[in-house]
Amino acid sequence: MTLRIGWDEASARRLERQFLANPAQAGGDVAAVVSAMLGAHAQVLSAAELSVGVRTVGVTRTDVRAALWEDRALVKTHGPRGTVHLLPADELPLWSAALTVIPSGPSPFAPGARMTDEQVAQVVAAIGDALDGVCLTVDELSEEVVARTGPWAGDRVMPAFQDMWPRWRQVMHRAGQSGALCFGPNRGRKVTYTRPPAFDPLPPERALGMLVRRYLRAYGPATPRHFAKWLAAPGGWAGALFGTLAEAGEIEEVDFEGGPAWVAAGDIGFPEGGRRAGGVRLLPYFDAYGIAAQPRERLFRGPAYERALAGGQAGNYPVLLVDGVVAGVWHQRRQGRRTTVTVEPLGRLTARQEQELGQQVERVGEVLEARPELVIGTVTSGPHA
């Protein structure tokens, strides 16, 4: 008989495993929290710091930065969807092996701007060689790449932010995913890049199987379409991958909200103390939970689908989570040592929920090392680009 799992059960399990129901205890391993999230989106580093901080008792942005730049337990690099993430350093063999074999769609660039497979391989190798043991700004790296490949790599044919970038930059995410590049500490206001410590990628098939099972443990039950959306991968490819893993007994089918979905084999447990999500949480821009948890129309219900998404895309607004669903948006504006946290609920909060919201705002202030002030009102800031 197929196991039936409802939204409330799945939501409670996801929140528990994401350290959103019960944050990791003080002194815990920051990298382990990032691992449970399957990476913290770090295009905006302060958002990644908040994502990790709200999941861990006592952790501040200083602790996350120490794990990144001093302990090197975390690496800032290109992860799922080619976007910038914090990933555990010891998991790079898994991520690199899996991400580099995911089929990509057609090039978005004009024919004259594209690169051949051979050129891509040359640029990735040149990036790795240039960054070995040093930190370079993008302009310094550009000079090194062109010197190692040829003038064609430096042709300014790549449209970006009302400017034109050199051709080689269109594959920076591939260099990051392959282990040739990661971010280094800023040099003043300038971003730098370096090469992560050498590692041996896992066999691709093993890595893909591990990634699917880990995704299902963190965000399941889920369908191949959900997995493909999370990775920006072709749906047909994800369906075939799930089929192969199901035949091998590595994942199993369940009934989720009346339709077929999958969990890792044998992983049908639920958190102790009930099967219903509860509590108030504030999640920052591009938090992993808001992006990966599906189906999106159940997480962003009613007015939340219009207010908290940008054209159906999750992550562009920080969200207020109440009892496992999005119930508002919020924004924080820092001035010196103070930060004003404006929260726009999309419905009436109970007295208990208002009290929890105040506690969550205090926690945001602790993570950001600022004195917070809560304002209940309309968020006027638009979606993050």
Secondary structure as the mmCIF struct_conf table of DSSP 4:
data_model
#
loop_
_struct_conf.conf_type_id
_struct_conf.id
_struct_conf.beg_label_comp_id
_struct_conf.beg_label_asym_id
_struct_conf.beg_label_seq_id
_struct_conf.end_label_comp_id
_struct_conf.end_label_asym_id
_struct_conf.end_label_seq_id
HELX_LH_PP_P HELX_LH_PP_P1 THR A 2 LEU A 3
STRN STRN1 ARG A 4 ILE A 5
HELX_RH_AL_P HELX_RH_AL_P1 TRP A 7 ARG A 17
TURN_TY1_P TURN_TY1_P1 GLN A 18 PHE A 19
BEND BEND1 LEU A 20 ASN A 22
HELX_LH_PP_P HELX_LH_PP_P2 PRO A 23 PRO A 23
STRN STRN2 ALA A 24 ALA A 24
HELX_LH_PP_P HELX_LH_PP_P3 GLN A 25 GLN A 25
TURN_TY1_P TURN_TY1_P2 ALA A 26 GLY A 27
HELX_RH_AL_P HELX_RH_AL_P2 VAL A 30 MET A 37
TURN_TY1_P TURN_TY1_P3 LEU A 38 LEU A 38
STRN STRN3 ALA A 40 HIS A 41
BEND BEND2 GLN A 43 VAL A 44
HELX_RH_AL_P HELX_RH_AL_P3 LEU A 45 GLY A 53
TURN_TY1_P TURN_TY1_P4 VAL A 54 ARG A 55
STRN STRN4 THR A 56 THR A 56
TURN_TY1_P TURN_TY1_P5 VAL A 57 GLY A 58
HELX_RH_AL_P HELX_RH_AL_P4 ARG A 61 ARG A 65
HELX_RH_PI_P HELX_RH_PI_P1 ALA A 66 GLU A 70
BEND BEND3 ASP A 71 ASP A 71
STRN STRN5 LEU A 74 HIS A 78
HELX_RH_3T_P HELX_RH_3T_P1 PRO A 80 GLY A 82
STRN STRN6 VAL A 84 PRO A 88
HELX_RH_3T_P HELX_RH_3T_P2 ALA A 89 GLU A 91
HELX_RH_AL_P HELX_RH_AL_P5 LEU A 92 LEU A 99
TURN_TY1_P TURN_TY1_P6 THR A 100 VAL A 101
BEND BEND4 ILE A 102 ILE A 102
BEND BEND5 PRO A 108 PHE A 109
HELX_RH_3T_P HELX_RH_3T_P3 PRO A 111 ALA A 113
HELX_RH_AL_P HELX_RH_AL_P6 ASP A 117 LEU A 131
TURN_TY1_P TURN_TY1_P7 ASP A 132 GLY A 133
STRN STRN7 LEU A 136 THR A 137
HELX_RH_AL_P HELX_RH_AL_P7 VAL A 138 THR A 149
HELX_RH_3T_P HELX_RH_3T_P4 PRO A 151 GLY A 154
STRN STRN8 ARG A 156 ALA A 160
TURN_TY1_P TURN_TY1_P8 PHE A 161 GLN A 162
STRN STRN9 ASP A 163 PRO A 166
HELX_RH_3T_P HELX_RH_3T_P5 ARG A 167 VAL A 171
HELX_RH_AL_P HELX_RH_AL_P8 MET A 172 SER A 178
TURN_TY1_P TURN_TY1_P9 GLY A 179 GLY A 179
BEND BEND6 ALA A 180 ALA A 180
STRN STRN10 CYS A 182 ARG A 187
TURN_TY1_P TURN_TY1_P10 GLY A 188 ARG A 189
STRN STRN11 LYS A 190 THR A 194
HELX_LH_PP_P HELX_LH_PP_P4 PRO A 196 ALA A 198
HELX_LH_PP_P HELX_LH_PP_P5 PRO A 201 PRO A 203
HELX_RH_AL_P HELX_RH_AL_P9 PRO A 204 TYR A 219
BEND BEND7 PRO A 221 PRO A 221
STRN STRN12 ALA A 222 ALA A 222
HELX_RH_AL_P HELX_RH_AL_P10 PRO A 224 LEU A 231
TURN_TY1_P TURN_TY1_P11 ALA A 232 ALA A 232
HELX_RH_AL_P HELX_RH_AL_P11 GLY A 235 GLU A 247
TURN_TY1_P TURN_TY1_P12 ALA A 248 GLY A 249
BEND BEND8 GLU A 250 GLU A 250
STRN STRN13 ILE A 251 PHE A 256
TURN_TY1_P TURN_TY1_P13 GLU A 257 GLY A 258
STRN STRN14 GLY A 259 ALA A 264
TURN_TY1_P TURN_TY1_P14 ALA A 265 GLY A 266
TURN_TY1_P TURN_TY1_P15 GLU A 272 GLY A 273
BEND BEND9 ARG A 275 ARG A 276
STRN STRN15 VAL A 280 LEU A 283
TURN_TY1_P TURN_TY1_P16 TYR A 285 PHE A 286
HELX_RH_AL_P HELX_RH_AL_P12 ALA A 288 ALA A 292
BEND BEND10 ALA A 293 GLN A 294
HELX_RH_AL_P HELX_RH_AL_P13 ARG A 296 LEU A 299
BEND BEND11 PHE A 300 PHE A 300
TURN_TY1_P TURN_TY1_P17 GLY A 302 GLY A 302
HELX_RH_AL_P HELX_RH_AL_P14 PRO A 303 ARG A 307
BEND BEND12 ALA A 308 LEU A 309
STRN STRN16 ALA A 310 ALA A 310
TURN_TY1_P TURN_TY1_P18 GLY A 311 GLY A 312
STRN STRN17 GLN A 313 GLN A 313
TURN_TY1_P TURN_TY1_P19 ALA A 314 GLY A 315
BEND BEND13 ASN A 316 TYR A 317
STRN STRN18 VAL A 319 VAL A 322
TURN_TY1_P TURN_TY1_P20 ASP A 323 GLY A 324
STRN STRN19 VAL A 325 GLN A 335
TURN_TY1_P TURN_TY1_P21 GLY A 336 ARG A 337
STRN STRN20 ARG A 338 PRO A 345
BEND BEND14 LEU A 346 GLY A 347
HELX_LH_PP_P HELX_LH_PP_P6 ARG A 348 THR A 350
HELX_RH_AL_P HELX_RH_AL_P15 ALA A 351 LEU A 368
TURN_TY1_P TURN_TY1_P22 GLU A 369 GLU A 369
BEND BEND15 ALA A 370 ALA A 370
STRN STRN21 ARG A 371 ILE A 376
BEND BEND16 GLY A 377 GLY A 377
#
